[in-house]
C-alpha cells in the first residue's frame, strides 16, 4: 500500500424512483494526475436514511494506512466530519480536505487538529496546475455489484444564472468552474445502470440548445440536469425535447426543478424570479414529453399567511404533479446565504454544529407559523401519493435531516 491516498465518498441514496450508490467523485477532473501521485480509495458515508437526527453522528471507518498523506474530496459537511475524526485518530497522517462542503461551514481553526488542512482551493489550484485541463477518469468501488445503479458527477458549469435566492449559497461561496469542449468521457463507462449528474444549479439556455444535443445517445445511462422553471427555459424546452425525440428519446433524461414554494407571494419574497404560472408551464411541458422529473420545495418559513395555503392547494390539484417525484425539505439558515447574513431579525434559531463545524442555524417558529407550515406539509401528503413524496422530516424526533 502506498502512503498517499485520494479519498472519495460513496453513499447509498434511497428514493422511490432512483435508489442508487452516489459516488462523490471529486477527483475525476484530475484523475490521471492524481493516479500518478497515489492510490484512490473509496470511503463509505452514511445513508441519508441513517441520519434521522443530526445528533446521530457517524463514526469514520478505519483507513488502510496509519501514516503518510491523504487528500479528501468532501461533498457535504458529514463527509468533512468523518475527515475530522480521521485527523484525530491518525496524527501521523497529513490530511488535506476540500470540496463543496468547505464553502458551507464556519469553524474555529483552534478546534481543528494540526494535521488537518481545510482548503477552498480546487485540486488544480492546490497542485498549481491549470484548471480543468487534466484527463477525466473514474474507477468504480470494488464493493459494488454488477447490477447496482451508480450516480456520479461530470463537471461543466457550476454557476447559477439567477444568483438571488435568499436560502441558497450558490455563487456566494462556490468556486466558479466552467468546462468547455466536452469530451463525454463517461460514454461507455460502466455499461450498466448509471446516472450522470451535471452539478450545475441552473442549466443555461446555451447549454440546453447547443451542448445537450451532442450527448451520447447510448441506452446505458440517465442524464440528470437541474433547470429553472422560468420563462427563459420554457421558451426553449420544447425545442430541446423535440430534438431528443428525433433521437428516440436518447439519452434518457431526468430534469430536476427547484420550485421551493407554491405561492406567488413567497416566490417573490425568496427572489426566485419565476412565477407560479412559469412553474406550471414547465411541469406541463415535461409531462407532455414524458420526461422523468424531480421537484424540490421547502417548508419551515417564518412568514406564511393563509393565502399562501390556498395557492399551494390550487397548485397541488394539477394532474401533472403525479408525473414527478417530490422532495419536501425543511428550511435551514445555512452559512453563506442571504438568510444567514442579513435576515436574522426574522430568521432566528440556535446554531447548528456538526462536530467543530457550524452549518448555520435551525429556525425557531412561532406557534402560528408552525401550524401554517404543518398545514402546508399536510397538503402535500394529501395530494401527492406517498410513493412519489420524500418528506425529510422525522416526526418521532422533531428533527430534520437536509445536510
N, C-alpha and C positions, 0 to 999 in steps of 0.2 A: 504493500500500500504506500502510495506517495504521501508526502507530508503537506500537500496543497490540495484543497478541495474547493469546488464551486458548488454551493448547495442551493437547490431549488426545492420548493414545497409542492407536495401533492395532497389533495384532499378530495374526499368523496362528497359530491353535492347531490342531495336528494330533492327532486321536484316531481310533480305529477307527470310531466311530459319528457323532461330531459335530464334524467339522472345520469351523471357521468363523473369520471375522475378528472378533476381540474388540475392541470399542470401549470404551476407558476413559473413558466419558462423564461425568466428574466434575463438569462444569458444567451438566448438564441441569436440575438443580433450580433454577438461576438463569439459565436460557438467555436469556430476553428481557432481563434486567437486564444481563448481560454483553455481549450483542449491541449494546446501546446505548453501550457503552464502547469496543468494539474489534471485531476480527475473530476468528473461530475458525480454528484451524489444527490439522490432524492430523499428528502426527509418528509415524514408524514405529519400533516396538520390535522386538527380535529375536524370532524364533520360539523356543519352548521347546526345540525340537529342535536349535537352533543353540547352546544353552548346555550342551553336554555336560559341560563342566567350568567352574567358576566363574572360572577364570583367563582364559577367553575373553571378556574384557570387550568389549562392543560399542562402536563408535565412533559418536558422535552425528552425525546428518546436519546439513548446513548450514541455517541459518534464513534466511527471506526478508527479514529486517531486520537491521541492524547496530547500531542504537541505538533507544532507546525503552523500553517496559515489556512484560514478558510475565508471565503468571500460568499456572502449570502444575499440572495435576492428576496426581499420581503414585500409581498403584495399588500398585506394588511398588518394591523398592529398585533394581532395574535401571533403571526409569524415572528414579528420583532420581539415579542415577549419570550418566545422559545429561544431565540438567539441570546437574549439577556441571561437566561438560565444556563446556556452553554458557557457563556463567558465566566460565570461564577464557578461552574463545575470543572472547567478546563482552563486553569490560569496560565498554562504553558502554550495555549493556542492563541495566536494573534487573529482577531476576528474583525472583518470589515463588513458592515451591513448597510445596504442601500435599497432603493426601490421606492414604489409609490407610497409605502407606509410612512416613510420619513417626512413627507410633506403634510401628514395629517396628525402630528403629535407635537407635544411640548414636553420637555424634560429638563431636570437639573443635572448638569454634567457631573456634579459631585456624587450622584447616585449611580453613575454608570461605571462598571468595572474598568480598571485601567487597560485591560487587554481588548476592550471593545471600542471600535471606532464606528460611529454612525455618520454616514456621508450622504449629502444630497446630490453628489456627482453621479453622472452616468458612468457605466463601465469604461466607455471610451475616454471620458474626461479624467477618470481616476488613473488610467494607464497611459494617458496622453497620446491617444491615437484619434484620428478623425472620426466624428460621429457618423454612425450608420454607413460605414464603408467596408465592414468586415463580412465574411461569409456566414450566412444564416444556417443554422442547423438545430437539430433536436434528436435526442435519443429517448426512447420510451423507458420508464422504470421497469425493471425486470420482475416486479411484483404483479404487473398487470397480466390478465388472461387474454386469450386471443380475441374473444368477442366483447370485451369491455369497451364501452364508449369513452373516449377521451375528449377533453376540450383544452385547447391551448391557444395562445395569442400570437398574432402576426402584426408587427408594428407597421403603421403607415403614418398616421397623423393623430396625435393625442390631444388636440386642441378643440375647443368648443366655439362655434361662431356666435353663440348667444352671450355667454360670459356674464350674465346678470343675475342668475337665480340666487336668492339670498341664503339658501341652505347648502349650496354646493361649493366645493373647494377647487373645482377645475378652473385653471387659469389664474388662481390665486397662488397656488403653491406648486403646481405640476410643472416640471421642466418641459418646454415645448420641443418635440422631436417630430420632424416631418421627413418621410422617406419617399424619394422619387424613384422612377424606373424600377417598378416592382418586378420581381422575377418569379413570384409564386412558388418558392422553394418547397412549400408544403404539398404540391401536387405529386401524387403517388406515394406520399409518406404515410406509412401505416395503412395499407389498403383495406381497412375495416371501417367501423363507425368512428367518425371524428367530427368535432365541431371546431371550426377555425374562427376564433373570436378576434375581431378587429377593435382594439381598445381606444376607439375614438368616441367621445360622448355625443357627438352630433355629426354624422356623415354629411359632407358638403354636397351641394348641387353638382359641382365639377366632378367629384369622386364618383357619384352615382351614375352620371351620364357618360363619363369618359374612361373611368377605370374599371368599374364593376362589370361592364360588358366584356372585358378581356379576361375575366376569371376563368380558370379551367372548368370545363363542363363535365368532368367525371362524376360518377354517381356515388363516390365513397365518402363524401363529406357534406356537412352543412356550413354555410356562411352565417355568422351571427353579426349583425350590424345594428348600431344604435342610430335612430333617426329622430329628428324633432317633428312633432305633429303640428307643423305650421304651414303657412301658405306657400313658402318657398319650396318645401318638399312636395306638397300636394300638387303643385303646378307641373312637376316633372315626374312624379312617381308612376303615373300610368304609362308614360313613355318607357321608363326603365323596366317596368314589369312586362310590358308588351315585347320588348326586345328579348327578355328572358323567356317569354312564352314561345318565341320563334325558335328557341334552342331547347325545346321540350322541357321547359321549366327547370333548366340547369343553370348554375348549380342550385342545389337545394338551399333554401333561404329561411332564416329566422330574423324578423325585424323586431327590435326592442324599442318601446316608446316610454318616455318619462312624462306622463300627463300630470302626475303629482297632486292635483286636486281637481275635483269635478264641479267647481262653481266659478263663474266669471269673476266675481269679486276677489276670490282668493288667488286666482291665476294672475290678476293684476298686482295684487299685494306681493306675491312672491317673485314677480318680474319674469314670468315665463315667456312673455312676448308671443303668445299664441292665444287663441280664444277657444271656448268650448266647441263652437262650430268647426273650427280648424281640426280639433281632435276627433270629432265625429266624422269629418270628411276623411281623415287619414284611416280610421278604422274601417270605414265603408270601402275605401279603395283596396286595402289589404284583404278584406273579406271577399271582395269581388274577384280578386286574382288568386284566392285560396292559398295565401302565404301564411306560414306559421308566424305567430305574434306573441310577444311578451309585453305586458304593461305594468309599470310600477306607479303606485300612488302612495300618498303619505297621510297619516293621521297623527294627532298629538299637537295640533295647533292651539295657541292660547287665545285666539281672537275670532272664533267662529260665531256666526249668528244663525238664527232659524232659517233664513232664506237660503243659506248655503246648503242645508239639508234637503230642501225642496229640489234644488238644482242637481244635487248628487243623485237623488232618486230618479229624476227625469232622465238623466244620462244613463243610469243603470237599466232602464227599461229598453234600451236599444237592443235589437236582436243580435247585432254584431258583437256584443260583449262576450257572447258564449263561444266565439271563434278564437279567443285569446286566452293565454294563461296570465292570471293577475297576481301581483305581489303587493301585499299591503304592508308598508313599512311604517315604523314609528319615528316621528321627527326627533332628532337629537341635534343639539347645538354643537357642531363639530369644529375643531380647531381650523383656522384659516378659512372661515366662512363669514359672510356679512352678518349673519345672526350672532355669531360668537364675538365678533369685533365691535359691532355697532348697535345691537338691539337688546342690550342687557336690561333695559328698563322694562321691556315687555317679556322677554325670554329669560326666565330666572330658573335656577336649579343648582344642584350640588355638583361639584367637579366629578368627572368620571375618570378614574385611573385604572389602568391595567398594568400591574407592577409599577415601575417608576414612570410610566408614560401616561400623560394626560391626553385624552382624546376629545375632550370638550366637557359639556355638562348635560345631564339628563333634565329635561324640562319638568317643572312642577306646575301643575294646572290647578285652577280654582275648581271648586265642586261643580259649578255650572259648566265650565269648559270641559271638564272630564265627562260630564253627562252628554254634551253635544258630540264629542269625539266618539264616545261609546255608541251613540246612535248612528253615526256615520259607519262605524265598523259593522254594526248590525245590519245596515242597509246592504253592505257588500255581501254579508253572509246570507241575506235573504234572496238577493237577485243573482248571485254568482254561484254556480254549483261547486260543492266542496272539492271536487276532483280537479278543478282548474283555479282554485284560490289558495295562495300561500300567505297565511297571516302570521307575521313574525311577532307574535305576542304569546307569552306563556301565562295563562290566567292563574295557574297554581302558584306561581312565584311573583306575579305582578312585575315581571321583567321583560325587557325587550332585547333582542339579540341581532342588531343590524351590523355590528362591527365585524 
